[in-house]
Amino acid sequence: MQPGTREAFILVEDLPPIEATNGDGLAHAARNGERRREELADFLRMRRASLQPADVGLPDSGRRRTPGLRREEIATLAGVSIDYYTRLERGRETRPSPAVVDALARALRLDGDAHEYLKSLAVQAARRAPVPPRPPSRALRPTVKLLLETLRPNPAYVVSRTYDILAANPGGARLHPGLLDWPPRQRNTIRYTFLHPEARDLWPDWEQKARGCVAQLRAVAGSDPDAPDLAALVGELLVKSPDFGRLWGRYEVRRAGAGD
């Protein structure tokens, strides 16, 4: 395929988890519960910092010590007390009502995907004793494999929710040059985007492609933040790619297929 070619067909496969047990399940759940509360607080702080007074119809009162809006401004726009909003940003309040979540989304000027992400974070943060997650299955139904064959010669491949490539027809396998040189378990389109040396030549606007990848991964994190496959991928990319870390910290959210 020529550089810049877009995928002709992508099928995102939601696969059920396989049965598994974990002797450290309770400790794992406790750690994840704390991380969920931190995620809600971090999201609110980052989105507040990304707004300017003019974005929400407020006058610019001059130089500010920190970027973005002040806590009291978001609290006023959302119709909640400053103390309550401060507790949310510090991870001390983890059970905002649906009405408060909607009001915060309006105050922070969140679009539909980011609003749904905030709802998911609020639900996750409110859980007291989450069930330890189970590893996802990588098995494909025979009908999916048949579909890949019937689409030939058009390129097609199947990805998991975290963009592991689970199967591909010959054309689909060639869409990411050099990807097949990696072991099967490492073949992931987001890992490829940030870590493969040919990725930046493949997409002329690599930055836009990378932002979309991270935003889609954020959407997955909103619905299942404790998933081991997600945690492993994000952890690896945070260590190996400064660009991923920079974009991950922006808390942009976009569902798969939205605007692609």
C-alpha positions in Angstrom: 0.0 0.0 0.0 1.2 3.6 -0.7 1.9 5.9 2.2 -1.2 7.7 3.4 -3.6 5.0 2.3 -6.5 4.7 4.7 -8.0 1.4 5.9 -10.7 0.3 3.5 -12.5 -1.7 6.2 -12.1 -2.0 9.9 -14.2 -4.3 12.1 -13.9 -3.7 15.8 -14.7 -6.9 17.6 -16.0 -6.8 21.2 -15.0 -10.1 22.6 -16.2 -11.7 25.9 -13.6 -12.2 28.6 -12.3 -15.6 29.4 -12.7 -17.1 32.8 -9.7 -16.5 35.1 -9.0 -16.2 38.7 -6.5 -13.9 40.5 -5.3 -14.5 44.0 -4.5 -10.8 44.4 -8.0 -9.8 43.3 -9.0 -7.8 46.4 -5.7 -5.8 46.5 -6.0 -5.3 42.7 -9.6 -4.0 43.1 -8.5 -1.6 45.9 -5.7 -0.1 43.8 -8.0 0.3 40.8 -10.7 1.9 42.9 -8.1 4.6 43.9 -7.0 5.0 40.3 -10.6 5.5 39.2 -11.0 8.4 41.7 -7.8 9.9 40.5 -8.9 9.6 36.9 -12.1 11.6 37.6 -10.2 14.3 39.4 -7.5 14.5 36.7 -10.0 14.7 33.9 -11.8 17.7 35.5 -8.5 19.5 36.2 -7.2 19.0 32.6 -10.4 20.1 30.9 -10.7 23.1 33.2 -7.2 24.1 32.3 -7.9 23.9 28.6 -10.6 26.6 28.8 -10.2 30.3 28.6 -12.7 32.9 30.0 -13.8 33.8 26.5 -14.7 30.2 25.8 -17.4 30.3 28.4 -18.5 33.9 28.0 -16.6 35.3 31.0 -14.6 38.5 31.0 -10.8 38.2 31.1 -9.8 39.5 34.5 -6.2 39.8 33.6 -3.1 37.7 34.3 -3.7 34.3 35.9 -1.3 32.3 38.0 -2.4 29.0 36.4 -3.7 28.2 32.9 -7.4 27.9 32.2 -10.4 28.8 34.3 -10.4 29.0 38.1 -12.2 26.4 40.2 -14.7 28.9 41.4 -15.6 29.8 37.8 -16.4 26.2 36.9 -18.3 25.8 40.1 -20.4 28.9 39.4 -21.1 27.8 35.8 -22.1 24.3 37.0 -24.2 25.6 39.8 -22.4 23.8 42.6 -20.5 25.1 45.6 -16.8 25.8 45.3 -16.1 23.5 48.2 -17.9 20.6 46.5 -16.1 21.1 43.1 -12.8 21.4 44.9 -13.4 18.0 46.6 -14.2 16.5 43.2 -10.9 17.8 41.7 -9.0 16.4 44.8 -10.6 13.0 44.6 -12.4 13.4 47.9 -15.9 13.4 46.4 -16.6 10.5 44.2 -20.3 10.3 43.9 -21.6 13.2 41.8 -25.2 12.9 40.8 -26.2 12.5 37.1 -27.5 16.1 37.3 -24.2 17.4 38.6 -22.3 15.4 35.9 -24.4 17.0 33.2 -23.9 20.4 34.7 -20.2 19.9 34.8 -20.2 18.8 31.2 -22.0 22.0 30.1 -19.6 24.1 32.2 -16.5 22.4 30.7 -18.0 22.6 27.2 -17.6 18.9 26.6 -18.8 17.4 23.4 -20.9 14.2 23.2 -18.0 11.7 23.5 -16.3 13.6 26.3 -19.6 13.9 28.2 -20.1 10.2 28.0 -16.6 9.7 29.2 -17.2 11.9 32.2 -20.4 9.9 33.0 -18.4 6.7 32.8 -15.7 8.1 35.1 -18.3 9.1 37.6 -19.9 5.7 37.6 -16.5 3.9 38.0 -15.4 6.2 40.8 -18.5 5.5 42.8 -18.0 1.8 42.9 -16.9 0.6 46.3 -15.8 -3.0 45.6 -15.3 -3.5 41.8 -15.0 -7.1 40.5 -11.5 -7.8 39.4 -11.3 -7.7 35.6 -10.7 -10.9 33.6 -8.4 -11.0 30.6 -10.3 -10.6 27.3 -10.5 -13.5 24.8 -8.7 -13.2 21.5 -10.8 -15.9 19.8 -12.8 -15.1 16.7 -16.1 -16.5 15.5 -15.9 -18.6 12.3 -18.3 -16.1 10.6 -15.8 -13.3 11.2 -13.0 -15.2 9.6 -15.3 -16.0 6.6 -16.1 -12.3 6.3 -12.4 -11.5 5.9 -12.1 -13.9 3.1 -15.3 -12.8 1.3 -13.9 -9.2 1.3 -10.8 -10.1 -0.7 -9.2 -8.5 -2.6 -10.3 -5.5 -0.6 -8.1 -5.0 2.5 -9.7 -5.9 5.8 -8.7 -6.7 9.3 -10.2 -7.3 12.7 -9.2 -5.4 15.8 -10.0 -5.8 19.5 -11.3 -2.9 21.5 -7.7 -1.9 22.3 -6.8 -2.2 18.6 -4.9 -5.5 18.7 -5.0 -7.0 15.2 -6.7 -10.4 15.7 -6.9 -11.4 12.0 -6.4 -9.9 8.6 -6.7 -10.9 4.9 -3.7 -10.4 2.7 -4.6 -6.8 1.7 -5.3 -5.9 5.3 -2.0 -7.3 6.5 -0.2 -4.9 4.1 -1.9 -1.7 5.3 0.8 -1.3 8.1 4.2 -1.9 6.5 6.5 -3.9 8.8 3.8 -4.8 11.4 4.0 -8.5 10.5 7.6 -8.4 11.6 6.4 -8.1 15.2 5.3 -11.1 17.2 1.5 -11.7 16.9 0.8 -10.5 20.4 2.5 -7.2 19.7 0.6 -6.4 16.5 -1.5 -3.4 17.6 -2.4 -0.4 15.4 -1.9 2.1 18.2 1.4 0.6 19.3 2.4 0.7 15.6 1.4 4.4 15.3 3.7 5.5 18.2 6.5 2.9 18.1 7.1 1.7 14.6 9.7 3.6 12.6 7.6 3.6 9.4 4.4 5.0 11.0 5.3 8.7 10.5 5.9 8.2 6.8 2.6 6.2 6.4 0.4 9.1 7.5 1.2 12.5 6.2 -0.6 14.2 9.1 0.8 11.9 11.8 -0.1 14.2 14.6 -3.8 14.1 13.7 -3.7 10.3 13.4 -1.9 10.0 16.8 -4.4 12.3 18.5 -7.3 10.2 17.1 -5.7 7.0 18.4 -5.2 8.3 21.9 -8.7 9.8 22.0 -10.2 6.5 21.0 -8.2 4.7 23.6 -9.5 7.2 26.2 -13.0 6.2 25.3 -12.2 2.6 26.0 -10.7 3.7 29.4 -14.0 5.4 30.3 -16.0 2.2 30.0 -13.5 -0.3 31.4 -10.5 1.4 33.0 -9.3 -1.6 34.9 -9.0 -3.9 31.9 -5.6 -5.6 31.9 -5.2 -5.4 28.1 -5.8 -1.6 28.3 -3.5 -1.1 31.3 -0.7 -3.0 29.7 -0.9 -1.1 26.4 -1.1 2.3 28.0 1.6 1.5 30.5 4.0 0.4 27.7 3.3 3.5 25.5 3.7 5.9 28.5 7.2 4.5 29.1 8.3 4.2 25.4 6.7 7.2 23.7 6.9 10.8 25.0 4.4 11.8 22.3 1.9 9.3 23.6 2.3 10.6 27.2 1.8 14.2 25.9 -1.4 13.3 24.1 -2.7 11.0 26.8 -2.5 13.8 29.3 -4.8 16.0 27.2 -7.9 13.8 28.0 -9.4 14.1 24.6 -12.1 11.5 24.0 -13.6 10.1 20.8 -15.5 6.9 20.1 -14.1 4.6 17.4 -15.4 5.6 14.0 -16.4 9.1 15.0 -15.1 11.4 12.3 -12.7 8.7 10.9 
